[in-house]
Amino acid sequence: MAPVSIGVLVMGTMVVTFWVTFAVILVARFSKNSRRAYLSTALPLFALSLVSPLTAASTAISTRLILAAVHLIVGAIIIPVAARRLSSWTAALILVPGILAVRRWNAAW
């Protein structure tokens, strides 16, 4: 059994955070109630994604539990922050030559 290094854990968290951010931008852009749409999608997917660390093959039980704990901690941080942003901000995608940029403004303005 090969141990899971902190580098692999950090890299995995960064990759997932990138894709979650991308999904949040798309939800904010195309949904009427973006916070509800995000939460109704993110929470079941988060629960489903816990299967991976808990069923990791050829991994010690202690490693599985640590991975699941880190998974829960990261999800407990990312999901509420993204939902809070969606409830108070509106996002628009702007295509700049060669760059996809995000412009945010307060919905109250």
C-alpha positions in Angstrom: 0.0 0.0 0.0 1.5 3.3 -1.1 0.8 6.2 1.2 -1.1 9.2 0.0 1.2 12.2 0.1 0.1 15.7 1.1 1.1 16.9 -2.4 -1.4 14.5 -4.0 -4.1 15.6 -1.6 -3.5 19.3 -2.2 -3.4 18.9 -6.0 -6.6 16.9 -6.0 -8.3 19.6 -3.9 -7.1 22.3 -6.3 -8.4 20.5 -9.3 -11.8 19.8 -7.8 -12.0 23.4 -6.6 -11.2 24.7 -10.1 -14.0 22.6 -11.6 -16.5 23.5 -8.9 -15.7 27.2 -9.5 -16.3 26.7 -13.2 -19.7 24.9 -12.5 -20.7 27.7 -10.1 -20.0 30.3 -12.8 -22.2 28.4 -15.3 -25.0 27.9 -12.7 -24.9 31.7 -11.9 -25.0 32.5 -15.6 -27.8 30.3 -16.7 -30.1 29.7 -13.7 -32.9 31.8 -12.4 -32.3 30.8 -8.8 -28.7 30.0 -8.9 -28.2 29.3 -5.1 -30.9 26.7 -5.0 -29.8 25.1 -8.3 -26.2 25.0 -7.0 -27.1 23.5 -3.7 -29.5 20.9 -5.2 -26.7 19.7 -7.4 -23.7 20.1 -5.2 -25.0 18.4 -2.0 -26.0 15.1 -3.7 -22.7 15.1 -5.8 -20.7 15.8 -2.6 -22.4 12.9 -0.8 -21.8 10.6 -3.8 -18.2 11.7 -4.0 -17.6 10.4 -0.5 -17.8 6.9 -1.9 -14.4 7.2 -3.5 -12.3 7.8 -0.4 -14.2 5.2 1.6 -13.9 2.5 -1.0 -10.3 3.1 -2.2 -8.7 -0.2 -3.1 -5.5 -1.4 -1.5 -5.6 1.5 1.1 -5.4 1.2 4.8 -8.6 2.0 6.8 -6.8 4.8 8.6 -5.9 6.4 5.2 -9.5 6.0 4.0 -10.9 7.7 7.1 -8.4 10.6 6.8 -9.3 11.1 3.2 -13.0 11.1 4.1 -12.4 13.5 6.9 -10.4 15.9 4.7 -13.1 15.5 2.0 -15.8 16.6 4.6 -13.7 19.5 5.8 -13.1 20.8 2.3 -16.7 20.4 1.3 -17.9 22.1 4.5 -15.8 25.1 3.4 -16.3 25.3 -0.4 -20.0 24.5 -0.6 -21.3 27.3 1.8 -18.8 29.9 0.4 -20.0 29.2 -3.1 -23.7 29.2 -2.1 -23.2 32.5 -0.2 -21.6 34.1 -3.2 -24.4 33.0 -5.5 -27.0 34.5 -3.2 -25.5 37.9 -3.1 -23.7 38.3 -6.4 -24.6 38.0 -10.0 -21.9 36.6 -12.4 -21.6 37.2 -16.1 -19.2 35.6 -18.5 -17.4 38.0 -20.8 -15.4 36.7 -23.7 -12.2 38.8 -24.0 -10.0 38.0 -27.0 -8.5 34.7 -26.0 -9.4 34.9 -22.4 -12.6 33.9 -20.5 -13.1 36.4 -17.8 -15.7 36.7 -15.0 -17.2 40.1 -14.2 -19.1 40.4 -10.9 -21.3 43.1 -9.7 -23.7 43.5 -6.8 -27.2 42.6 -7.7 -28.5 45.6 -5.7 -26.9 48.1 -8.0 
